[in-house]
């Protein structure tokens, strides 16, 4: 049945089931949590269960066989809508929010109410968010709004105050490994992906790109050199993210993942500098790791890590990618040379 596709969030499924059976379902929920852990899939399955015309009242689960379920599976259900940022845009356009508000106000076509998913609420600018407030404040009868976000802290307070927040946690590593193994055959690569995925199957699978691993070696080798050739590294890094394609989302994803590689390497260097042994480190990194530790202080490694975390946050906030990477390389040169 439909909920079997949602893994690792069984308690949230049970919680929504209780709300529906008691008639206490709210009108708006903000799903907050890391990307790639199943928030979007959960929203789709929740909408499918609510709109299902063959659902047993005692079980909160879509039947998968009624006309409504078939329309949901085909992506043609008239009472279900998804609004997302266009690939070519850095923000969710206010025109998209206005269209959502107009469509959402229409009468339910199949009589079970209407469900809308805003994916991703992090992409709302202030104008679009304020436009969306009226729909949040005065939702049509038997309607449900589901906002997907990485964090409630990134939303304006008036949006958060009108939603009930549901926090999604990263998945356990055994489950992530199981999900990754279903799509990746190489056992050694699976272990690498699970380790770097940080509880997110989506992130882990995104790391399966061979080009990313090729650039990882280039990045780590460049950081270990003394002195670091900042101009060369910045050029290669920008070329690497631009090779992901013309869409800004793909470039930002590649930039974020490559920074994660660097964070892992610097954390391993910090552990080695304290006299301990990193729990996991790539065998090919040993020489570069030792070289960096021998010429760098723990304080400099901590400062470099802080700049990496800042850069990752800037990418999430849609700061211009080239500026983020150039600034990060300049900081690394200043702190690690």
N, C-alpha and C positions, 0 to 999 in steps of 0.2 A: 504494500500500500504506500501512499505518497510519503509519509513521514520517514520511511526507511531510507530515503535519500539523504536525510539530514542526520549527520553523524556528530556525536560529541556534545549535543545541546539538548539532551533528553529532558533535563529538568525544566528547561524553558518551554519545551513542548507541553509537558505536564501542567505547567503553570497556566498557559493559555487555555488548555483544555478545561481546567477548573473555572477560569473566568467565563468562558463561553457557556458552560453548563449552568452556572449561577446567574447568567444574564448580566455580568458586570464588566463586559469588555469595554475598554475606553475608546475614545474616538481618534487618538493619535499616540503613536509610540515612536520613540527614538531608539533605534538599534545601534549601540555604540560598541566598538571593539576593533581590533586590528584587521587589516584587510586580508582577504584570502582565507577566512575561517568559516564561511558559510552564512553570513548575515543575509546576503541577497537571496540565496537559495531558500533560507528559512522564510523570508518575506513572501516568496512565491508560493511555497507550500502552505503557509498560513492563509493566504488569499484563496488558494484552491480549496482548502478545507471549509472556509467560511462561505464560499460561493457554491459549493457542491450541492446538487439537488437530490442526491441519493444517499446522503450521509445519515447514518444511524444516530439518533439523538443521544444514545448512551456512549458513543465513541466519537471523539473529535478527530476524525480522519476522513479525507476525501475518498470517495468510492472508486475513482479512476474510470468509471464506466458511463456516467451520465453525460448528457449533452454539454453541461457546464464544464465538467472535467476534461472532456475532449477538446473543447474550445480553449481551455487554459493550456493544455498540452500543445495545441497548435499555435498559441499566441494570438488568438483571434477573439478572446472573450470581450464582449462590449462593455462589461462592468469592471474591467481590470485595466489599469493603465500604469505605465512606468515612464517617468521623466528622468532623463539623465543628461549630463553635459555632452554636447557634441564633441567629437574627437578634435576638431579644429579649433575649439574654444578653450580658453583657460578658466572660464567661469560658466556657471549655469545661467543662460540668458534670461532676462526678466520676461521676454516674450514666451518662453517655455512655461514659466510659472503662471502667466496669465492664461495661457491655453489650458493648463491643468485645472485652474480654478473654474474656467468656463465649462469644461467637459465634466468636471466632478459635480457640478451643480445640477446636471441633467438627471432625470428620473431613471431609476434602475431599469435596464432593458429586460432582464430576466427575473426581476422581482426579489432578488436575494440581497440587495444592497450594492454598494460600490466600494472598491478598494483601490487606492492609489499608492504607488511606491515612488519616493523621491530618492534617486540614487545618483549622486551622493550629496547629502546635505552639506558636506565640507566645501562643495563647489559653489554654494550660494554667496553672492556678494551682498552688501547691505541693502541695496535697492531690491533685489530679488527676494531676500529674506523678509523685508518689510511688506512687500507685495503678497507674500505667502501667508502673512499673519492673519489676514481677514478670513481666509479659508480655514485656518486653524481655530480661530475664535468662533466662527459660525459655520461649522461643518453641516452638510445636508444630513437629513435623517438616515439612519442605517448605513453610515459610511465609515470608512476606516482609512486613516493616513499612516503610512509607515515610512519613516525617515531613516536612511542608512548613513552612518557616519563612523569615523574612526574614533572620535572623542566628543563628548558633550561640551568640553571646554572650548572647542573650535566653533561652537554655535553662539549666536547672539542670545543674551539672557531671555528675551521675550519669546524666542522659539522654544528654548528649553523649558520654560515655565508652563508652556501649554501642551507639553508632551509628557508621557510617562516613559522614563528611561529604562531600557532593558540592556544590561551589560553582558556582552558576549566575551567569553574568555578564550585564550588560545587553547588549542586541542592538546591532549597528552601526546608525548612523543611516540608511544606504541601505535596509536591510532593514525598519526601523521605518517608514520612509516608504512603502515598497511595501505593507506590511500596512495602514497607515492609509488609503492611497489606495484600497484595495479597498472601503472603507466610507464614505469621505468624498469628496464630489465637488468641493468648493471648494478649488482649488489654494492660495490664500492661507491658508486655515484649516489645510490640511494642513501647511504649513510651520510655522505657529504651534504646532500640536500636536506635531509631531516635535521641535521645539526644546525644548518644555517637558516632553516625555515622558521625557527623560533615559534613553533606551535601553529604555523599557518601552512596548510597543504598548498594553497594557492601560491604563496611565496616560494615554497620549496620547489614546486613544479616550474615556476618562472625561472628558477636558477638552473634548470636543466639545459639551458641554451649553451652550446659549446663555445660560442663567441665570448660569452661572459667569462668562462674559465680560462680562455686564452688571454683575455685582458687582465684577469686576476694575476697571472704570472708576471705580466708586464708591469702592473701597478706595484706589486710587492717588491719586485726587483728594483724598481725606480726609487721606492721609499728607502730601501736598504743601502743605496749608494751614498757615498760621501765625497763631495757634496751632492745634494739632490739637484738634478737638472730640472728646475721648475718649469721653464718655458717648454721643454720637450714633453714633460709629463702632462702639462695642461693641454697641449696640442693633441697628444694621443688620446687623452681622456675625452675631449670634446668630439674628436672623430669617432670614437667608440660609441658614444651615446647617439650621435647623429646617424650612424649606420643602422640604428634600430628602425629607422623609417621616418617618414615625414610627420606622423602624428606626434604631437607633443606628449601625449600620455605614455606612448611607448618609449620615448626618449627619457622621460622622467623616471619611468620604472627601471630602465637600465642604469641610469645614474644612481638611483637609490640602492639598487642591488650591489653595484660596484663599491659604493661607500660601505655597505655592510661587510663586504670582503675585507676592506681596510680596517674596519672596527675590530673584526675578529683577530686580525693579524696584530694590531697594536695591543689588544687585550692580552694576547699570548706573550708579547714582548714584555708587558708589564709584569706578568706572572713570573717569567724567567728572571727578570731583573730583581725580583724579591727573593730569589733563590729556590723557588718552587718549580714544579714541572707542569706545563699546561696539560689539561686532561685530554684534549684532542688538538692535534696540529698536523697539517699536511707534511708528509715526509720531505717533499721537495722544498719546503719553506725553511728547513733547519738552518742552512747556511745563512740565508738572508736574515733570519730571526736573530742568530748569534751576532751577526755583523751590526745590526741595529742596536741591540742591547749593549754591546761593548762601547759604543760611542755616544749613547744617549742616557740622560738621567731619568729616573722614574717620574719626576715632576714634569719633565718635558713630554713624556709619553701621555701623562694624564691630561695635560693641556691640549695635546694633539687629538686625543680622544674626544675631549669636549668640543673641539671645533668640528669633528666629524659628526657628532650628534646634532650640533647646530645646523650643519649643512643638510643633514637628512631632514630635519624639521623644516628648513626653508624650502626644500623640494616639495614636501607635502603641502606647504602653503602656497605653492605655485609661483615662488620667486623665480625670476628668469634663470634657466638652468646654466647657461654659459657663465653668468656672473657668479653663481653659487660655486661652480667647480673651480673657476679661476681664483676666487677668494680663498677657497679651501686649500688649493695648492700653494698659494702665497703663505698661508698660515703654517702649513706643514714645513715649507722651506725655512721659515723663520724659527720654528720651534725644534726641528729635528736636525738641522744642519750644524 
